[in-house]
Amino acid sequence: MNINLTRQNLRNRRKNLSSQERARASLEISKNVLQSNLLSTSTAIGIYLQNDGEADPECIVKNYSVKKKSFYVPVINNDDSKLLLFSKYEHKMQFKKNKYGIREPESPTLVDANCLDVVLMPLVGFDRTGNRIGMGGGFYDRTFQFLSGRKKTKPLLIGLAYSIQEVANIPNRPWDIPLNFIATENEIICAKQK
C-alpha cells in the first residue's frame, strides 16, 4: 500500500461529502459515542477542533450528559519535539491558527497527554484492527508513544471517522500507535490487534 496515495484519496473522499452530509454523519458519530458509554467513567477527555472535512466532535462536547467533564484540545509543542500537549477547552475561548492552519487556543492552559482518560482522535483512514492513517506529521503517534505495548491503559484512544474512510488493511509500522475503538456514523468498532 502506498500510504501517501491512500491518504490523498481518502482526504478527497472525505472532502467530497457535502457540508450537510458531514454534519449529519458527525451527529450520528456523536450519538454512537455517547450511547456506547466509552466516556462514562472519564473526567478528562481530549478532543480536536474539526479541520479539513474531519468528523466534528463538537456535538459530543455540547451534549448535556457530559457537561461535568473537562475537555482538552491539542496544541503543538513548540520545542521541535513534534509532540502534542493539550489545553483546557472552553466554548468561548479565543483561537489562533498554528503553522498548519489548525486552530489552537490563544492562551492555553497545558497538560500532558498522559493526564487524559480518553482521547477522541481525527484520522484520514482506519482499519478494523485499529491502525490509522493520519495527516502524515506523526504528532499523535509520537505523543502517545508511552502507550506502546499497552503497559499503560489510559488514555483510551478513539478515532472518529466517516464509514467511507475505512480501508481493508493498513500496514502497522513500528512507530504506529493503534486505536482502541473507531466511531463512525454506523457503529462503534472495537479494534482487535492481530
C-alpha positions as CSV (number, residue, x, y, z in Angstrom):
1,M,0.0,0.0,0.0
2,N,1.2,3.5,-0.9
3,I,0.3,5.4,2.3
4,N,0.7,8.8,0.7
5,L,-1.5,8.0,-2.3
6,T,-4.1,6.3,0.0
7,R,-4.1,9.4,2.3
8,Q,-4.7,11.7,-0.6
9,N,-7.5,9.5,-2.0
10,L,-9.2,9.3,1.4
11,R,-8.9,13.0,2.0
12,N,-10.5,13.7,-1.3
13,R,-13.3,11.2,-0.5
14,R,-13.9,13.0,2.8
15,K,-13.9,16.4,1.2
16,N,-16.3,15.3,-1.4
17,L,-19.0,14.9,1.2
18,S,-21.3,17.9,1.3
19,S,-21.3,20.0,4.5
20,Q,-24.8,18.6,5.2
21,E,-23.6,15.0,4.9
22,R,-20.6,15.8,7.2
23,A,-22.9,17.5,9.8
24,R,-25.4,14.6,9.7
25,A,-22.7,12.0,10.0
26,S,-20.9,13.9,12.8
27,L,-24.1,14.0,14.7
28,E,-24.6,10.2,14.3
29,I,-20.9,9.6,15.3
30,S,-21.5,11.7,18.4
31,K,-24.7,9.8,19.3
32,N,-22.9,6.4,18.9
33,V,-20.0,7.6,21.2
34,L,-22.4,8.9,23.8
35,Q,-24.6,5.8,23.8
36,S,-21.6,3.5,24.0
37,N,-20.7,4.6,27.5
38,L,-17.0,4.8,26.4
39,L,-16.9,8.2,28.1
40,S,-18.9,7.4,31.2
41,T,-16.1,6.9,33.7
42,S,-13.8,9.5,32.2
43,T,-13.4,13.1,33.5
44,A,-10.6,14.4,31.2
45,I,-11.3,14.0,27.5
46,G,-9.1,15.0,24.7
47,I,-10.9,16.2,21.5
48,Y,-9.8,18.1,18.4
49,L,-11.1,21.1,16.6
50,Q,-12.5,20.0,13.2
51,N,-10.4,20.8,10.2
52,D,-10.1,19.6,6.6
53,G,-13.5,17.9,6.5
54,E,-12.9,15.7,9.5
55,A,-15.8,14.4,11.6
56,D,-16.7,17.1,14.1
57,P,-16.6,16.1,17.9
58,E,-18.4,19.3,18.9
59,C,-21.8,17.6,19.2
60,I,-20.2,15.4,21.9
61,V,-18.9,18.4,23.8
62,K,-22.3,20.2,23.7
63,N,-24.3,17.2,25.0
64,Y,-25.8,17.7,28.4
65,S,-24.7,14.2,29.5
66,V,-21.0,15.2,29.5
67,K,-21.4,18.7,31.0
68,K,-19.4,17.8,34.1
69,K,-16.4,16.5,32.2
70,S,-13.4,18.6,31.2
71,F,-12.4,18.7,27.5
72,Y,-8.9,19.4,26.2
73,V,-7.7,20.3,22.6
74,P,-4.3,19.6,21.1
75,V,-1.6,22.2,20.9
76,I,1.7,21.7,19.0
77,N,4.6,21.8,21.4
78,N,7.0,24.5,20.1
79,D,10.2,22.7,21.2
80,D,10.6,20.8,17.9
81,S,9.8,17.5,19.5
82,K,6.6,17.2,17.3
83,L,4.6,16.3,20.4
84,L,1.2,17.5,21.3
85,L,0.2,19.0,24.6
86,F,-3.4,19.5,25.5
87,S,-5.2,22.7,26.6
88,K,-8.4,23.0,28.6
89,Y,-11.2,23.8,26.2
90,E,-13.9,26.4,26.8
91,H,-16.7,27.2,24.3
92,K,-16.0,30.9,24.3
93,M,-12.2,30.7,24.0
94,Q,-10.2,32.8,21.6
95,F,-8.3,30.8,19.0
96,K,-5.4,31.4,16.6
97,K,-4.2,29.2,13.7
98,N,-0.9,27.3,14.1
99,K,1.6,26.8,11.3
100,Y,-0.6,24.0,9.8
101,G,-3.7,26.3,9.7
102,I,-5.3,24.4,12.6
103,R,-7.0,26.4,15.4
104,E,-5.4,26.4,18.8
105,P,-6.3,28.3,22.0
106,E,-4.6,31.8,22.1
107,S,-3.8,31.4,25.9
108,P,-3.5,27.7,26.5
109,T,-3.6,26.0,29.9
110,L,-1.4,23.0,29.1
111,V,-1.4,19.4,30.4
112,D,0.4,16.3,29.2
113,A,-1.4,13.7,27.2
114,N,-0.9,11.1,29.9
115,C,-3.3,13.2,32.2
116,L,-6.2,12.4,29.9
117,D,-8.7,9.5,30.3
118,V,-9.9,9.3,26.7
119,V,-8.7,11.0,23.5
120,L,-11.1,11.4,20.5
121,M,-8.7,11.5,17.6
122,P,-9.1,12.7,14.0
123,L,-8.0,10.4,11.2
124,V,-7.8,10.1,7.4
125,G,-8.2,6.4,7.2
126,F,-8.7,3.4,9.5
127,D,-9.0,-0.4,9.5
128,R,-10.8,-2.7,11.9
129,T,-7.6,-3.6,13.8
130,G,-7.1,-0.1,15.0
131,N,-4.5,1.1,12.5
132,R,-5.0,4.6,11.3
133,I,-3.7,6.9,8.6
134,G,-3.3,10.5,9.9
135,M,-2.3,13.6,8.1
136,G,1.3,12.5,7.9
137,G,3.0,14.6,10.6
138,G,3.3,11.8,13.2
139,F,2.1,14.0,16.1
140,Y,-0.4,11.6,17.6
141,D,1.9,8.6,17.3
142,R,4.8,10.5,19.0
143,T,2.6,11.9,21.7
144,F,1.1,8.5,22.6
145,Q,4.3,6.5,22.3
146,F,4.1,5.9,26.0
147,L,1.2,3.5,25.2
148,S,3.4,1.3,23.1
149,G,3.0,-2.2,24.2
150,R,0.0,-1.1,26.2
151,K,1.8,-1.0,29.5
152,K,-0.5,1.9,30.4
153,T,-4.2,1.6,29.9
154,K,-5.1,5.3,29.6
155,P,-5.9,7.3,27.7
156,L,-8.3,5.2,25.7
157,L,-7.8,6.2,22.0
158,I,-11.0,6.5,20.0
159,G,-10.8,7.5,16.3
160,L,-13.8,9.5,14.9
161,A,-14.4,8.9,11.2
162,Y,-17.0,8.6,8.4
163,S,-17.6,5.0,7.3
164,I,-16.2,5.9,3.8
165,Q,-12.8,6.3,5.4
166,E,-12.4,2.6,6.2
167,V,-9.6,0.7,4.5
168,A,-9.4,-3.1,4.4
169,N,-5.8,-3.3,5.8
170,I,-3.4,-0.6,6.8
171,P,0.2,-1.7,7.4
172,N,1.3,-1.4,11.0
173,R,4.6,0.3,11.2
174,P,6.8,0.1,14.3
175,W,6.0,3.7,15.4
176,D,2.3,3.5,14.9
177,I,0.1,3.6,18.0
178,P,-3.2,1.7,17.3
179,L,-6.7,2.9,18.3
180,N,-8.8,1.1,20.9
181,F,-12.0,2.0,19.1
182,I,-13.3,3.7,16.0
183,A,-16.6,5.5,16.0
184,T,-18.4,6.0,12.7
185,E,-21.9,7.1,11.9
186,N,-22.9,3.5,11.6
187,E,-21.2,1.7,14.5
188,I,-18.6,1.6,17.2
189,I,-15.7,-0.7,16.2
190,C,-13.7,-2.4,18.9
191,A,-10.3,-2.7,17.4
192,K,-8.8,-6.1,17.5
193,Q,-5.0,-6.1,17.0
194,K,-3.7,-9.1,15.1
